[in-house]
Amino acid sequence: MAELAGLQRGEVTLGCMPTSGAYLLPPLLQAFGQAHPEIGVSLREASSPDLAKALRASEADVAIMDEAGLGAGIQSEVLFSEPLLIALPPGHHLAGRKKLALQALQGEALIVMKQGHGFRTIVLDALGRAGVALHVVYESDEIETVQALVEAGLGVSLVPRMVQRTAGPVYREIVAPCPSRTLHVAWHEDSALSSAAAALKSVALRSLQRFHGMDPPWQDGFEGPA
């Protein structure tokens, strides 16, 4: 009876990253609200390393994060992986190519997420492995600001495929080996999930795993949980 009551009247805190929240939260919360209308959800947006800290401190119950937040005390299940794309200003001299090697960005002005964001680490690691010397000109806490600065011609960037727009920057695929990021649904391994948190985790896995391989914007193809 207590378990059933928890699902009917529960509360759960969901963490998500600024690079993903605007894209994943609307369809996920819509599906969860349809399946469990009596469970309240509080949102916490932060970088994946900070979300991991929140899980360990019991300040969040479940979080959607990339691999940069995984570590001791964090248990997770994979949602999906997505490739990174090169974002270029319209009319950029590299925009005429269908695919680009990361080495083509040598000497280009880079726009990246600010220090502390997991996606920044993923981008800089990918460029470092490709031997690209970093020339960072602007940093932002928001992926949409990064994209707006690219569109304005202030530099180039790497972005997750999820944020690809139909208008704005020019996006180019990266030739193999193409860097990617993997999104996980995560929780603190030493904390038993409440009924409400377990329900949210289940809906996230059932719903968001469907988007692997779909073309953005993913919300257009969202049908809610089975």
N, C-alpha and C positions, 0 to 999 in steps of 0.2 A: 504493500500500500504506500509506503514511504517513497519507494522507487517511482511508482506511478505519479505520485504527487509532485515529485521533483521534475518530471517531464511536463507536467501540466502548468507548474507555476515557477519554474526555475529561472535563474539568472546566469549568464555566462559572459565572460570578457574575451573578446576575440582580437588578437593582434594581427596587423598586416603592414607591409612595407609601403612607403610612399611611391615606389616604382610599380606597384601592383594594385593598390587599394581601389583606385578609380575604375579599374578594369574588372577586377574579380569580386569586389564586395557587392556591387548592386545585384548581379545575378545570384550570388551565393545567399545573400540575405533575403532576397525574394523567395528563393526555394526553401530556405529554412523557415521563413515566416509562414509559408503555405503548409509545411509539414508540421510545424510546432508553433502555432500562433500564440500560445500563452507563455512562451519562454522569451524573456527580455535579453537583448544583446547590447553590451557596451563595447565600443570600439576603441582600440588603442593603435595609433599609427606611429611607427618608429623604424629605425634601421634594424636589419636582422640581428646584428650583435646585441642591440638594446632589447629587442624582443626576447632573445634568449635569456638575458638578465631578468626580464619581467617574468618569464616562466619560472625561473629558478626561485624568484622571490614571491611566487604565488600572486603576482600582480596581474597576470593574464592566465587564462585557463588553456587556451588553444591559440596557436599562431600560424600564419602562413608566411614562410620565410624561405630564403634561398640558402645555398650551401654555406655561405659565409657566416651564418648564425649557428651552425651545428657544432656540437662539442660535448664536453663532459656534462652529464646530467640531462641531456636533451634526447628525447626519443622522437622518431619521426617516421612518416610514410611518404613516399614520393607521390606527388600529384602529376607532374609532367616536366619535361625538359623543353627548352625553346632555344633556337639559335640567336646569336647577337647579329645585328645588322649595322652597317656603317650608315650614319645619317650625314648627309651633305647639304649645303645650301643649294637652292635652285640655281642652275647655271654654273656650278662649280666645275673646274676643269676635269675632275674625275667622274663626273656624273654621266658621261657618255659611255662608260663601260658597264656591261651587264653584271659582272662580278669583279671583286677587288681582293687582292691580297692585303693583309694588314700592313705589310711593308710599304704599300703605296701611301700610307699616312705619315711616313717619315717627313719631318719638317713642317707638318700641318699644325695649325693652332687647334688645341684640343679643349673641349668643354666637357666637364665631368661632374659627377656628384661630389658633394663635400666630404671631407674626412669623417670617418665613422660609419658611412653607409656601406653595407655589404656589396652593393652593386659596383661601387667605385673600386673596391678591391678586385672584383672579378674582371673589370675592364682593364685596370692597370696591370694585373697579372698577365692577361692575354696579350697586351701590347709588349710587355717586357719579354715574354717568351718568344715573340716575333722579332725581337731586337729593335723595336721602334723607340727612339729617344723621345722622352715626354716633353712636350711644350704646352703646358696647361695655361690657358689664358683666363678662363672663367670657371667657377665652381658654383653649384646650386644644391639646395636641399630638395628640389622638386624636379622630377624628370620632365614635366611639361615646360618648365622654365628652360631646361637644357635644350629641348626641342625648339622652343621659340627663339633662343639665341642662335641656334644653328640656322634656322629659317631666315633670320635676319642677316646672315652672312658673316657672323662673328667667329666662326670656327666650325669644326667637325666633331662628331662624337660617335660612340658605340652605344646602341640602345637595344633593349630586349625586343624581340619581334612583337610582343604583346602590345607595345605602345605605337606601332606603326599607324600613321594617319593616311587617309586617302588624299589629303592635300597638305602642303607644308614642305618639310624637308624632302629631299630625294633619298630614297633608301636603296642600298645595294647589298646583295648577299656577299658573304666572305668565302673565298675559295678554301678548300680543305688544307689544313685542319681548321674547321670553323669553330670558334669558341661558342659556348652556350652557357646557360644557367639552368639550374634545376630547382623547381619550387617544391616545397615540402609542407605538409601539415604536421605541426610539432607540438609537443607537450612536455612537461617536466616528468622524467621517468620515475621519480620518487614520490609523485603525488597521484593518488587515485583520482581518475576523472569522475566528476559528478555526472549524474544522469543527463543533465542539460549539456555539459561539455562533450560527453560521449556522443550525444545526438548531433551536435554541431560538427564534430569531427567526421561522423558518418556521412552527413549530407555533403560536406566539403569533398570527401573522397569520391562519393558517388556522382557528384555533379561536375566538379572541376576537372577530373581526369578525362572527361569527354572532350575537352577542348584541345587535347594534343593533336596537332596537325591541322586544325581548322584555321581558316583565314580570318584575320581581324576584320571588323570588330566582332569579338566572340559573343557579345551580348545578343546580337541579332539571331544567333542560332541556339540560344539557351531555352530549354523547355522545362527546367526544374527537375527535381529528383524523380527517379523511376518509382 
